[in-house]
Amino acid sequence: MYVAVKGGERAIDNAHAWLAEERRGDLAVDALSVAQIREQLSLAVTRVMAEGSLYDPDLAALAIKQARGDMIEAIFLIRAYRTTLPRFGVSVPVDTGAMSCERRVSATFKDAPGGQVLGPTFDYTHRLLDFKLAAEGQEPEAVARGEAQDGPVPHITEFLNTEGLIQQEVDNATETPPDLTRQPLELPANRALRLQNLTRGDEGFLLGMAYSTQRGYARNHAFVGELRIGVVAVEMDIPELGFAIEIGEMTLTECETVNQFKGSKTEPPQFTRGYGLVFGQNERKSISMALVDRALRWKELGEDDLGAPAQDEEFVLYHSDNIQATGFLEHIKLPHYVDFQAELELVRKMRAAAESAPRRQEAAE
């Protein structure tokens, strides 16, 4: 606590009151509601849920409002709240193959079985400011929209398996992966733990790492085999019933990249995969995650270590957590009076020693 600052707790209380005043802004402007944030800033809500490791749009919207739009502060609030929640069970793995897809595109197969669904996307916009949005009460024009793809929707990358051209993924469904939200990260990490870390990692950090792989700082020439966004059912086994029941649903973004692989002593030349899965609609994060996932697989694929940042497991996993990074970064603005006085005294002694050295040399001569 900032007790050393003049005023102590009283000053802190006043700072909190001032913060609340700044958060509210001009009283002549209508207050922003949690529902408005949830419905109209859904991509911001998605990011807070993903990096906060808690799927609850209402709480994420509340955190954004409380944090005045500071996304990392909102993520911090959600993670802190998450630690207070009891855990009453574990859901079964979601089946993304049964996703009700609102968007499904592939950069590798033009005529994908089931068709490509563009869905709501910025990809084809001209990035020009739309001043119609500044008009109060402006409603969007009604458009014809197709129905979401219901039922099983096969993953497009599986069609490469008909020729054996893509590496088969190992089915570890029977193994319980470690839980990063309850246990500290330990290295070396298996792929399941790495994917947990990446899915809740900072979007900007992962974007930078992914971009570096595309610029040559890793062996990672990738194509988007498939990018899909949609709703999946969440099921949970009920011991008393002896079978799983659906307890809810959530929106997910899934990306599989296809990467060239020249082969090794044990594997023939083929394609390999990178994988990304995040809460809500977050294409940039899921693609970045897939690229970094592939870069981190160099050892298990028998590739050479190129010394690229994205290939360094310890560097990527330990520095991708924005809450840990923020805490360590921002703590230096808190009182360090004793530490600094020690440093100050040391520098004074060093200066005194440096100034006296020429005089001693002159005296010796």
C-alpha positions as CSV (number, residue, x, y, z in Angstrom):
1,M,0.0,0.0,0.0
2,Y,1.1,3.6,-0.7
3,V,1.3,4.4,3.0
4,A,4.6,6.3,2.5
5,V,2.8,8.9,0.3
6,K,1.5,11.9,2.2
7,G,-2.1,11.3,3.2
8,G,-1.8,7.5,3.3
9,E,-5.2,5.7,3.2
10,R,-7.1,8.9,2.8
11,A,-5.1,9.7,-0.4
12,I,-5.8,6.2,-1.7
13,D,-9.6,6.6,-1.0
14,N,-9.5,9.9,-2.9
15,A,-7.7,8.3,-5.8
16,H,-10.4,5.6,-6.0
17,A,-13.1,8.3,-6.0
18,W,-11.4,10.2,-8.7
19,L,-11.0,7.0,-10.7
20,A,-14.8,6.4,-10.5
21,E,-15.4,10.0,-11.6
22,E,-13.1,9.6,-14.6
23,R,-14.7,6.2,-15.4
24,R,-18.2,7.8,-15.6
25,G,-17.1,10.7,-17.7
26,D,-19.4,13.5,-18.8
27,L,-22.7,13.2,-16.9
28,A,-24.5,14.7,-19.8
29,V,-23.7,11.6,-21.8
30,D,-25.7,8.5,-21.1
31,A,-23.9,5.9,-19.1
32,L,-22.7,2.8,-20.9
33,S,-24.5,-0.3,-19.8
34,V,-23.0,-3.8,-19.4
35,A,-25.5,-5.1,-21.9
36,Q,-24.4,-2.6,-24.5
37,I,-20.7,-3.6,-24.0
38,R,-21.7,-7.3,-24.2
39,E,-23.7,-6.9,-27.4
40,Q,-21.8,-4.1,-29.3
41,L,-18.2,-4.6,-28.2
42,S,-18.3,-8.4,-28.5
43,L,-14.8,-8.8,-29.8
44,A,-13.4,-7.0,-26.8
45,V,-15.6,-9.2,-24.6
46,T,-14.2,-12.2,-26.4
47,R,-10.6,-11.2,-25.7
48,V,-11.2,-10.7,-22.0
49,M,-12.9,-14.1,-21.7
50,A,-10.1,-15.9,-23.6
51,E,-7.2,-14.4,-21.7
52,G,-9.1,-14.4,-18.4
53,S,-9.8,-18.1,-18.8
54,L,-13.5,-17.6,-17.9
55,Y,-16.4,-17.9,-20.4
56,D,-19.0,-15.4,-19.2
57,P,-19.9,-12.5,-21.5
58,D,-21.7,-10.6,-18.8
59,L,-18.8,-10.7,-16.4
60,A,-16.3,-9.8,-19.2
61,A,-18.4,-6.8,-20.2
62,L,-18.6,-5.7,-16.5
63,A,-14.8,-6.0,-16.2
64,I,-14.3,-3.9,-19.4
65,K,-16.6,-1.2,-17.9
66,Q,-14.9,-1.2,-14.6
67,A,-11.5,-1.1,-16.2
68,R,-12.4,1.9,-18.4
69,G,-11.7,-0.1,-21.5
70,D,-8.2,-1.2,-20.3
71,M,-8.2,-4.8,-21.7
72,I,-5.4,-6.1,-19.5
73,E,-6.9,-4.6,-16.4
74,A,-10.2,-6.2,-17.3
75,I,-8.5,-9.6,-17.9
76,F,-6.8,-9.2,-14.5
77,L,-10.3,-8.6,-12.8
78,I,-11.7,-11.7,-14.5
79,R,-8.8,-13.9,-13.5
80,A,-9.0,-12.7,-9.9
81,Y,-12.7,-13.4,-9.8
82,R,-12.2,-16.8,-11.3
83,T,-10.1,-17.9,-8.3
84,T,-13.1,-17.4,-6.0
85,L,-15.3,-19.9,-8.0
86,P,-15.7,-23.4,-6.8
87,R,-15.1,-26.2,-9.3
88,F,-17.9,-28.8,-9.2
89,G,-16.9,-30.9,-12.2
90,V,-15.0,-31.2,-15.5
91,S,-16.7,-31.1,-18.9
92,V,-15.9,-33.7,-21.6
93,P,-13.8,-32.5,-24.6
94,V,-15.9,-30.4,-27.0
95,D,-16.5,-31.8,-30.5
96,T,-15.6,-29.0,-32.9
97,G,-16.5,-31.4,-35.8
98,A,-20.1,-31.0,-34.7
99,M,-19.8,-27.2,-34.5
100,S,-22.8,-25.1,-35.8
101,C,-20.6,-22.9,-38.0
102,E,-21.3,-19.3,-38.6
103,R,-18.0,-18.9,-40.5
104,R,-15.9,-21.5,-42.2
105,V,-13.2,-20.7,-44.7
106,S,-10.1,-22.4,-46.2
107,A,-7.1,-20.9,-48.0
108,T,-6.1,-24.3,-49.3
109,F,-9.3,-25.9,-50.7
110,K,-11.4,-23.7,-52.9
111,D,-14.3,-26.3,-53.2
112,A,-14.4,-27.4,-49.7
113,P,-17.0,-30.0,-48.9
114,G,-20.0,-28.3,-47.4
115,G,-19.0,-25.0,-49.0
116,Q,-17.2,-21.9,-47.6
117,V,-19.2,-19.6,-45.3
118,L,-17.8,-16.0,-45.1
119,G,-19.9,-15.1,-42.1
120,P,-19.4,-11.7,-40.3
121,T,-15.9,-10.6,-41.0
122,F,-13.8,-7.4,-41.6
123,D,-11.8,-9.2,-44.3
124,Y,-13.6,-7.6,-47.2
125,T,-14.2,-4.2,-45.8
126,H,-12.3,-1.1,-47.1
127,R,-11.2,0.1,-43.7
128,L,-12.9,3.5,-44.2
129,L,-14.5,5.3,-41.4
130,D,-18.3,4.9,-41.5
131,F,-19.7,8.1,-40.3
132,K,-23.2,6.7,-40.4
133,L,-22.3,4.9,-37.2
134,A,-22.0,8.3,-35.5
135,A,-25.7,9.0,-36.2
136,E,-27.7,8.4,-33.1
137,G,-30.1,5.4,-33.4
138,Q,-28.6,4.4,-36.8
139,E,-29.8,0.8,-37.4
140,P,-28.0,-1.6,-39.7
141,E,-29.7,-2.5,-43.0
142,A,-31.3,-5.9,-43.0
143,V,-29.4,-8.5,-45.0
144,A,-30.1,-12.0,-46.2
145,R,-28.1,-14.4,-44.1
146,G,-27.7,-18.1,-44.5
147,E,-28.4,-20.6,-41.8
148,A,-25.5,-21.8,-39.7
149,Q,-24.2,-25.2,-40.7
150,D,-25.7,-27.7,-38.3
151,G,-24.7,-31.3,-37.7
152,P,-21.3,-32.8,-38.3
153,V,-19.0,-30.5,-40.3
154,P,-15.8,-32.4,-41.3
155,H,-12.5,-30.7,-40.8
156,I,-11.1,-29.8,-44.2
157,T,-7.5,-30.8,-43.4
158,E,-8.7,-34.4,-43.0
159,F,-9.1,-34.6,-46.7
160,L,-5.3,-34.6,-47.0
161,N,-5.4,-37.9,-45.1
162,T,-6.9,-39.7,-48.1
163,E,-3.4,-39.6,-49.6
164,G,-1.5,-39.8,-46.3
165,L,-0.1,-36.3,-46.9
166,I,-0.6,-34.9,-43.5
167,Q,0.8,-36.0,-40.2
168,Q,-1.6,-38.0,-38.0
169,E,-2.4,-36.4,-34.7
170,V,-1.9,-38.6,-31.6
171,D,-5.2,-39.2,-29.8
172,N,-4.5,-38.3,-26.1
173,A,-8.2,-38.1,-25.2
174,T,-7.8,-40.6,-22.4
175,E,-5.0,-38.6,-20.8
176,T,-5.9,-35.8,-18.4
177,P,-3.8,-32.8,-19.3
178,P,-2.3,-30.6,-16.6
179,D,-4.4,-27.6,-15.6
180,L,-2.5,-24.4,-16.0
181,T,-5.1,-22.4,-14.0
182,R,-4.4,-24.6,-10.9
183,Q,-0.8,-25.6,-11.3
184,P,2.3,-23.5,-12.0
185,L,3.8,-23.9,-15.5
186,E,6.6,-26.4,-15.6
187,L,9.1,-27.0,-18.4
188,P,9.5,-28.9,-20.6
189,A,5.8,-28.7,-21.4
190,N,3.9,-31.1,-23.5
191,R,1.8,-29.9,-26.4
192,A,-1.4,-29.9,-24.4
193,L,0.1,-27.6,-21.7
194,R,1.6,-25.3,-24.4
195,L,-1.8,-24.9,-26.1
196,Q,-3.4,-24.0,-22.8
197,N,-0.7,-21.3,-22.3
198,L,-1.1,-20.0,-25.8
199,T,-4.9,-19.8,-25.7
200,R,-4.8,-17.5,-22.7
201,G,-1.7,-15.7,-23.8
202,D,-1.6,-12.0,-24.7
203,E,-3.0,-11.5,-28.2
204,G,-0.5,-8.9,-29.1
205,F,2.5,-10.9,-28.0
206,L,1.3,-14.0,-29.9
207,L,0.7,-11.9,-33.0
208,G,4.3,-10.6,-32.8
209,M,5.7,-14.1,-32.4
210,A,3.5,-15.4,-35.2
211,Y,4.6,-12.6,-37.5
212,S,8.2,-13.3,-36.7
213,T,7.8,-16.9,-37.9
214,Q,6.5,-15.7,-41.2
215,R,9.4,-13.3,-41.7
216,G,11.9,-16.2,-41.4
217,Y,12.6,-16.5,-37.7
218,A,11.5,-20.1,-37.7
219,R,10.6,-22.8,-40.3
220,N,7.0,-21.9,-40.6
221,H,5.6,-21.4,-44.2
222,A,2.0,-22.0,-43.4
223,F,-1.4,-22.1,-45.1
224,V,-4.7,-21.8,-43.3
225,G,-6.2,-25.2,-43.9
226,E,-9.4,-24.2,-42.2
227,L,-10.7,-21.4,-40.0
228,R,-14.1,-21.9,-38.4
229,I,-16.2,-20.0,-35.9
230,G,-19.4,-21.4,-34.4
231,V,-21.3,-22.7,-31.4
232,V,-20.4,-26.0,-29.7
233,A,-22.3,-27.9,-27.0
234,V,-20.6,-28.3,-23.6
235,E,-21.3,-31.7,-22.0
236,M,-20.6,-33.1,-18.6
237,D,-20.6,-36.7,-17.3
238,I,-23.1,-37.2,-14.5
239,P,-22.0,-40.3,-12.4
240,E,-25.6,-40.8,-11.1
241,L,-26.9,-41.0,-14.7
242,G,-24.1,-42.9,-16.2
243,F,-23.9,-40.6,-19.3
244,A,-23.1,-37.1,-20.3
245,I,-25.7,-34.3,-20.6
246,E,-25.5,-30.9,-22.2
247,I,-25.0,-28.1,-19.7
248,G,-24.6,-25.2,-22.1
249,E,-22.9,-24.0,-25.2
250,M,-20.2,-21.6,-26.2
251,T,-18.8,-19.9,-29.3
252,L,-15.3,-20.9,-30.3
253,T,-12.8,-20.0,-33.1
254,E,-10.7,-22.9,-34.4
255,C,-7.8,-22.7,-36.8
256,E,-5.7,-25.4,-38.4
257,T,-2.7,-24.5,-40.4
258,V,-1.0,-26.7,-42.9
259,N,2.8,-26.5,-42.9
260,Q,5.4,-28.1,-45.2
261,F,7.7,-30.7,-43.6
262,K,10.7,-32.2,-45.4
263,G,10.7,-35.3,-43.3
264,S,13.1,-36.9,-40.9
265,K,14.7,-40.2,-40.1
266,T,11.4,-41.6,-38.9
267,E,8.8,-39.5,-40.9
268,P,8.3,-39.1,-44.7
269,P,7.9,-35.7,-46.3
270,Q,4.4,-34.6,-45.6
271,F,2.4,-31.7,-44.2
272,T,2.2,-31.0,-40.5
273,R,-0.3,-28.9,-38.5
274,G,-0.5,-26.0,-36.2
275,Y,-3.5,-25.6,-34.0
276,G,-5.4,-22.7,-32.4
277,L,-8.6,-22.7,-30.4
278,V,-10.0,-19.7,-28.5
279,F,-13.2,-18.4,-26.9
280,G,-15.6,-16.4,-29.0
281,Q,-14.8,-14.8,-32.4
282,N,-11.1,-14.1,-32.5
283,E,-9.5,-15.1,-35.8
284,R,-6.3,-13.1,-35.3
285,K,-5.5,-14.9,-32.0
286,S,-6.4,-18.4,-33.3
287,I,-4.2,-18.0,-36.4
288,S,-1.3,-16.6,-34.3
289,M,-1.7,-19.4,-31.9
290,A,-1.6,-22.0,-34.6
291,L,1.6,-20.5,-36.1
292,V,3.4,-20.4,-32.7
293,D,2.2,-23.9,-31.9
294,R,3.8,-25.2,-35.1
295,A,7.0,-23.3,-34.4
296,L,7.3,-24.9,-30.9
297,R,6.9,-28.4,-32.3
298,W,10.4,-28.4,-34.0
299,K,11.9,-30.8,-31.5
300,E,9.2,-33.4,-31.6
301,L,9.3,-33.3,-35.4
302,G,13.1,-33.8,-35.5
303,E,13.8,-30.4,-37.0
304,D,16.9,-28.2,-36.4
305,D,16.8,-25.5,-33.8
306,L,17.1,-22.3,-35.8
307,G,17.4,-20.2,-32.6
308,A,14.3,-18.3,-33.5
309,P,12.4,-16.6,-30.6
310,A,9.1,-18.5,-31.5
311,Q,11.0,-21.8,-31.2
312,D,12.2,-21.1,-27.6
313,E,9.6,-22.7,-25.4
314,E,10.7,-21.0,-22.2
315,F,10.8,-17.6,-23.8
316,V,7.3,-17.9,-25.4
317,L,5.5,-19.6,-22.6
318,Y,6.9,-17.5,-19.7
319,H,6.5,-14.2,-21.5
320,S,3.0,-14.6,-23.2
321,D,1.1,-14.1,-20.0
322,N,0.0,-10.4,-19.9
323,I,-1.0,-10.5,-16.3
324,Q,2.3,-11.8,-15.1
325,A,4.1,-9.4,-17.4
326,T,2.0,-6.4,-16.2
327,G,2.5,-7.2,-12.6
328,F,6.2,-7.3,-12.9
329,L,6.3,-4.3,-15.1
330,E,4.0,-2.0,-13.1
331,H,5.4,-2.9,-9.7
332,I,8.4,-0.7,-10.3
333,K,6.1,2.4,-10.0
334,L,5.4,1.5,-6.4
335,P,7.6,2.7,-3.5
336,H,11.2,1.4,-3.8
337,Y,12.7,4.0,-1.4
338,V,14.9,1.6,0.5
339,D,16.2,-0.1,-2.6
340,F,16.9,3.2,-4.3
341,Q,18.7,4.6,-1.3
342,A,21.0,1.6,-1.3
343,E,21.7,2.1,-5.0
344,L,22.2,5.8,-4.5
345,E,24.8,5.2,-1.7
346,L,26.6,2.7,-3.9
347,V,26.9,5.1,-6.8
348,R,28.2,7.8,-4.5
349,K,30.9,5.5,-3.2
350,M,31.8,4.5,-6.7
351,R,32.0,8.2,-7.8
352,A,34.1,9.1,-4.7
353,A,36.5,6.2,-5.5
354,A,36.8,7.2,-9.1
355,E,37.5,10.9,-8.2
356,S,40.1,10.0,-5.6
357,A,42.1,7.6,-7.8
358,P,43.8,10.3,-9.9
359,R,44.8,12.2,-6.7
360,R,46.3,9.0,-5.2
361,Q,48.2,8.4,-8.5
362,E,49.6,12.0,-8.5
363,A,50.7,11.7,-4.9
364,A,52.5,8.4,-5.6
365,E,54.4,10.1,-8.5
